[in-house]
Amino acid sequence: LLAKLTILDNLKETGKIGLEELSLKTGLLREQIMQTIQGLSKTYLINIDGDIVKWLPADNPSTIRPWGWNINHVVSIGSTQIAIRGMGLWSILVAEHQYSGRGRHGKGWISDLGGLWISYRLPVKPWVANVIPIALSIILIKIFEQIFGLKAGIKWPNDIVVNDKKIAGMIIEGEYVSDTMIVNIGVGINVNNEPPIPGTTSLKKIVGKLVPRNPILASLTGWISRLDKILIDREQLESMYRDHLVTLNRRVYVETLTEVFEAKAVDIDESGDLIVEKNGIKKKLNPLTTLRIRHLD
Amino acid sequence: LLAKLTILDNLKETGKIGLEELSLKTGLLREQIMQTIQGLSKTYLINIDGDIVKWLPADNPSTIRPWGWNINHVVSIGSTQIAIRGMGLWSILVAEHQYSGRGRHGKGWISDLGGLWISYRLPVKPWVANVIPIALSIILIKIFEQIFGLKAGIKWPNDIVVNDKKIAGMIIEGEYVSDTMIVNIGVGINVNNEPPIPGTTSLKKIVGKLVPRNPILASLTGWISRLDKILIDREQLESMYRDHLVTLNRRVYVETLTEVFEAKAVDIDESGDLIVEKNGIKKKLNPLTTLRIRHLD
């Protein structure tokens, strides 16, 4: 892993580097470099052309400069979602690898090479903050449809799934600074990485080959730039969210802060809570207190 | 390991950094930082003073500027001995960790945190090149004696041992450039790292506490700067080498390029070859063709 990370680090700024130079910079023999590149080429659009190692610009986040954003691309970091807290408004942090990636409820988030692990930091009006998870779910579904023609769904509350397997997730955290809210939006997309655990998938696996990541990153950033506008029509968002919610009418296994049970997901209310029914008794599940949910059928 | 490496990397230039800043730079939570520092403090003179993480300057190779040398201090690299090839004459490369460290005969060299893993690049007169291993063995023994009052010995050909356990090793590689020889001298010293494998030890283990590494690095660099002068009295060097050679009169297990056997080490000749005797028959062992040797008594 360290050899791969060092090579990516030496490659990202210029997108290409000679084998000899790479050998001297990494302190690896030419054969070791070749072997490591071969490994990298399973998760990156990186190849060796003669004596030059090349990273396809469309797969290298260091090559894009989204308008109006300060973008930072690092190879390895604890968690982009922690580090983004120290950056200015309208910052993006993309990492190739997180060694301490974070998911919801303090859970870990496996962030192997080849995925897209991104955090955004931007100000929003406080009233829109709690619609962001809904909007972002729709945005990700639209991106997968537009770029790959994929039909993705939503596993309540905000996992993006394809054929019931998780392909993307998000974590939204906010801080108030006087009367604006600063949100740190973390998005993880399994692009060219191996699906990290059972029940997950990746674009590479679905499409059957490596896909360049920058079109996804650019599109996502474009949508997030226009977040305030998207959030205006809240009713339409909620109806789209409901249309894509694959959890409805399914039997689910539920872990909350206080209990564990199985039930049937029957509805969703206007605040986004999931209504489940067990033995004729209805119960509301709130995302903040629901640690885990699994589809059973 | 990645968390430790990132913290060292953020700490090395200034030698101290606030916990909050470190958290934002590494993308790790404050608790994760504290925990990682606690791990680091087992192999480094690093501690937390209030909200500031501090690395004792005498243990941080980034703080020293040996006269006449270009010194580079990196946290992690494949092998300093490969990377030094791309540097100018009179360069030093110190790494906290090598993920592809090299020993003699293409063997690996475990290079954990807390040790001293150094490569030097300098020009020498061709005739002195083959005396360097002998001189460097003496130099290391003198350093261990002067700084720690330790009596170290030499396990043929160039391992430095204390109580028959390896504490330091070297690899000498050369290139001719017209009529001078450029040598890349690699030295590995188990200082505050855990002894990597059975049969090895470290200064921390012998002394019973962490020791600052810069006095060792500075002293070693001073000796290597004067290498040409040291090498003049070759006879004295050879006699000192023989005096410290703990392999003599021991039974040894030997692996050469062509055979494996046990014998008794009886002498050393003027070229540094070890003379062993088996069933009354004497045999010369050359360092270049002897892959492995082990003391049996």
Chai-1 contact restraints between the chains, C-beta under 6 A:
chainA,res_idxA,chainB,res_idxB,connection_type,confidence,min_distance_angstrom,max_distance_angstrom,comment,restraint_id
A,L2,B,S76,contact,1.0,0.0,6.0,A-B,restraint_1
A,L2,B,Y99,contact,1.0,0.0,6.0,A-B,restraint_2
A,L24,B,A83,contact,1.0,0.0,6.0,A-B,restraint_3
A,L24,B,R85,contact,1.0,0.0,6.0,A-B,restraint_4
A,L24,B,G86,contact,1.0,0.0,6.0,A-B,restraint_5
A,T26,B,G78,contact,1.0,0.0,6.0,A-B,restraint_6
A,G27,B,I77,contact,1.0,0.0,6.0,A-B,restraint_7
A,G27,B,G78,contact,1.0,0.0,6.0,A-B,restraint_8
A,G27,B,S79,contact,1.0,0.0,6.0,A-B,restraint_9
A,G27,B,I82,contact,1.0,0.0,6.0,A-B,restraint_10
A,G27,B,A83,contact,1.0,0.0,6.0,A-B,restraint_11
A,L28,B,G78,contact,1.0,0.0,6.0,A-B,restraint_12
A,L28,B,S100,contact,1.0,0.0,6.0,A-B,restraint_13
A,S76,B,L2,contact,1.0,0.0,6.0,A-B,restraint_14
A,I77,B,G27,contact,1.0,0.0,6.0,A-B,restraint_15
A,G78,B,T26,contact,1.0,0.0,6.0,A-B,restraint_16
A,G78,B,G27,contact,1.0,0.0,6.0,A-B,restraint_17
A,G78,B,L28,contact,1.0,0.0,6.0,A-B,restraint_18
A,S79,B,G27,contact,1.0,0.0,6.0,A-B,restraint_19
A,I82,B,G27,contact,1.0,0.0,6.0,A-B,restraint_20
A,A83,B,L24,contact,1.0,0.0,6.0,A-B,restraint_21
A,A83,B,G27,contact,1.0,0.0,6.0,A-B,restraint_22
A,R85,B,L24,contact,1.0,0.0,6.0,A-B,restraint_23
A,G86,B,L24,contact,1.0,0.0,6.0,A-B,restraint_24
A,Y99,B,L2,contact,1.0,0.0,6.0,A-B,restraint_25
A,S100,B,L28,contact,1.0,0.0,6.0,A-B,restraint_26
